[in-house]
Amino acid sequence: MFETFYPILFLVLVAVVLAVALSALSIFFGRRSKSGKKGQPYECGIEPVGTTKEPVPVKFFMIAISFILFDIEVIFLLPWAVVARDLGMFGFVAILIFVTAVLIGYVYEIGRGALRWE
């Protein structure tokens, strides 16, 4: 019974051995430099301004979470659109309730000013 899992076990074993071997090779043979620029963050060639300890505005997280929620809505709408005719009236009413709930949430967000960037 376990013979069918041997290829998966072999693949995991090869992956672990390869990861450990490549990490060890980079530790032993990799170049080490002690420059001051090495510890600084790199942002697409732009010189960093300020420190990395500055707080990130909460508005950034609110917009990011809103984007994820509405993106997930689209992910749910796409499969429904593919089989919409097969679902009939039940599928239409179900997706109508779903879209209405998301639309109410969107209107609430706009009303609270969560999407305004100031």
Backbone torsions as a table, in degrees:
resi	resn	phi	psi	omega
1	MET	NA	-39.5	-178.4
2	PHE	-79.3	-5.7	-179.6
3	GLU	-63.7	-27.4	-179.8
4	THR	-72.5	-19.4	-179.6
5	PHE	-92.0	-5.1	-179.8
6	TYR	-60.7	-42.1	177.5
7	PRO	-61.6	-36.9	179.1
8	ILE	-69.0	-42.3	177.1
9	LEU	-61.7	-41.7	178.3
10	PHE	-63.0	-41.6	179.9
11	LEU	-64.2	-42.3	178.5
12	VAL	-65.6	-42.4	179.1
13	LEU	-62.4	-43.9	178.3
14	VAL	-63.7	-41.1	179.8
15	ALA	-63.8	-42.5	180.0
16	VAL	-67.1	-45.0	179.9
17	VAL	-62.9	-42.7	179.7
18	LEU	-64.7	-42.9	179.4
19	ALA	-63.5	-44.1	179.4
20	VAL	-66.4	-41.6	-178.9
21	ALA	-65.4	-44.3	-179.7
22	LEU	-68.4	-36.1	176.5
23	SER	-65.5	-43.1	179.2
24	ALA	-64.8	-41.4	178.4
25	LEU	-63.0	-39.5	179.9
26	SER	-70.3	-32.0	177.6
27	ILE	-69.6	-43.2	-176.2
28	PHE	-77.9	-38.2	-173.1
29	PHE	-109.3	-3.5	-177.5
30	GLY	-73.1	150.7	177.9
31	ARG	-75.9	143.1	176.6
32	ARG	-122.2	129.4	176.3
33	SER	-129.4	143.1	-177.0
34	LYS	-110.2	52.6	179.9
35	SER	-92.7	157.8	-179.7
36	GLY	-71.9	-26.7	-178.6
37	LYS	-74.1	-20.2	-175.6
38	LYS	-65.9	-33.5	-177.4
39	GLY	-84.9	-4.7	-178.5
40	GLN	-86.3	147.9	176.9
41	PRO	-71.0	145.6	179.5
42	TYR	-111.0	124.8	-177.3
43	GLU	-127.3	78.5	173.2
44	CYS	55.7	36.4	176.9
45	GLY	84.5	-3.4	179.8
46	ILE	-89.7	135.2	178.7
47	GLU	-64.7	132.2	179.5
48	PRO	-67.4	141.7	179.4
49	VAL	-114.8	128.2	178.3
50	GLY	81.9	-167.4	-179.6
51	THR	-105.2	170.1	177.8
52	THR	-85.5	0.1	-178.2
53	LYS	-92.4	0.9	-179.5
54	GLU	-70.5	141.3	-179.4
55	PRO	-71.4	146.8	176.8
56	VAL	-89.4	135.6	-178.8
57	PRO	-62.5	144.6	-179.9
58	VAL	-65.9	-29.2	179.4
59	LYS	-56.9	-36.0	178.8
60	PHE	-59.7	-45.1	-179.1
61	PHE	-68.8	-37.0	178.7
62	MET	-62.8	-43.4	179.4
63	ILE	-69.8	-37.4	178.9
64	ALA	-65.1	-42.8	179.2
65	ILE	-66.4	-40.3	178.0
66	SER	-62.5	-41.9	178.0
67	PHE	-61.0	-43.4	179.6
68	ILE	-63.2	-43.3	179.8
69	LEU	-61.6	-46.2	-178.4
70	PHE	-73.1	-27.1	174.3
71	ASP	-67.8	-39.5	177.4
72	ILE	-66.1	-33.8	176.4
73	GLU	-60.3	-43.5	179.0
74	VAL	-64.5	-36.8	178.3
75	ILE	-63.2	-34.9	177.0
76	PHE	-76.2	-30.1	-178.3
77	LEU	-74.3	-32.1	-176.1
78	LEU	-63.3	-50.0	177.6
79	PRO	-64.5	-33.6	177.8
80	TRP	-63.4	-40.7	-178.9
81	ALA	-64.6	-29.9	-179.5
82	VAL	-70.1	-39.2	-176.3
83	VAL	-110.8	24.0	-174.5
84	ALA	-61.8	-39.8	-178.4
85	ARG	-69.7	-32.8	179.7
86	ASP	-72.9	-27.2	-177.9
87	LEU	-78.0	-26.5	177.7
88	GLY	73.0	-151.6	-175.9
89	MET	-69.3	-33.7	177.9
90	PHE	-60.7	-45.1	179.2
91	GLY	-64.7	-37.4	179.1
92	PHE	-65.6	-44.9	180.0
93	VAL	-65.9	-40.2	-179.9
94	ALA	-63.0	-45.3	-179.1
95	ILE	-72.4	-29.0	175.9
96	LEU	-65.2	-41.2	176.4
97	ILE	-64.6	-42.2	179.9
98	PHE	-62.9	-48.4	-178.6
99	VAL	-66.4	-36.6	177.6
100	THR	-63.6	-42.7	178.3
101	ALA	-62.8	-41.6	179.3
102	VAL	-68.9	-38.7	178.9
103	LEU	-65.1	-39.0	176.4
104	ILE	-62.6	-41.5	176.5
105	GLY	-63.1	-38.9	178.9
106	TYR	-65.7	-44.9	178.0
107	VAL	-63.1	-39.4	176.9
108	TYR	-61.4	-43.2	178.7
109	GLU	-62.3	-43.5	179.2
110	ILE	-64.3	-41.6	179.4
111	GLY	-63.1	-36.8	179.7
112	ARG	-80.2	-11.9	179.9
113	GLY	79.1	25.0	-178.0
114	ALA	-72.2	-22.5	-178.1
115	LEU	-99.3	3.4	176.7
116	ARG	-84.4	125.8	179.6
117	TRP	-104.5	115.3	-177.9
118	GLU	-121.4	NA	NA
